[in-house]
Amino acid sequence: MSNELFIAGSLEEIIEANPEKTFLSADGLEGAVIGYKGERLVYSVAKCIEILMADMSREDALEYFDFNTRDAYVGEQTPIWMEDL
């Protein structure tokens, strides 16, 4: 597995450029994908929160993300959650 982090414009671009790889995406957060490392997608935490805030308050979005998304382990393809500076 590659240790390099690749930045990309969208999940569709990543899948199109890597047809041999299988990526596991977080439902509803496809718009927050910013890249990949090996077969793990990299998400922008700020973009994830922004997407969740379409249906809930910021406080609820942060709580939901931390409890239901960030802390979920789904095996070797568990996404990488990148904090924005």
C-alpha positions, -999 to +999 in steps of 0.1 A: +000+000+000+013+034-009+021+059+019+016+088-004-014+112+000-030+122-032-052+153-034-081+152-059-110+173-069-138+149-063-147+113-054-157+107-091-122+118-102-106+094-077-127+065-088-122+072-125-084+075-121-081+044-100-104+017-115-084-011-099-090+002-063-120-003-041-129+027-020-154+028+009-172+061+011-192+077+039-228+079+029-239+115+022-204+129+026-191+123-009-188+161-014-162+163+014-137+139-002-104+158-008-081+129-017-070+094-010-041+073+005-038+038-007-075+026-007-086+050+020-105+081+012-095+114+028-123+137+039-122+174+050-138+175+085-149+211+079-167+201+046-183+171+064-197+194+091-209+219+064-228+191+046-244+178+079-255+214+088-279+213+058-302+192+081-291+202+116-275+229+138-237+232+140-237+218+175-258+188+164-236+183+133-204+183+154-219+158+178-233+136+151-200+136+132-179+128+162-201+100+175-214+084+143-187+091+117-153+100+130-153+072+156-166+045+133-141+018+124-150+000+092-118-020+087-087-013+067-106+011+045-117+033+073-115+069+059-090+094+070-106+125+086-084+156+079-088+186+101-087+219+082-064+246+095 
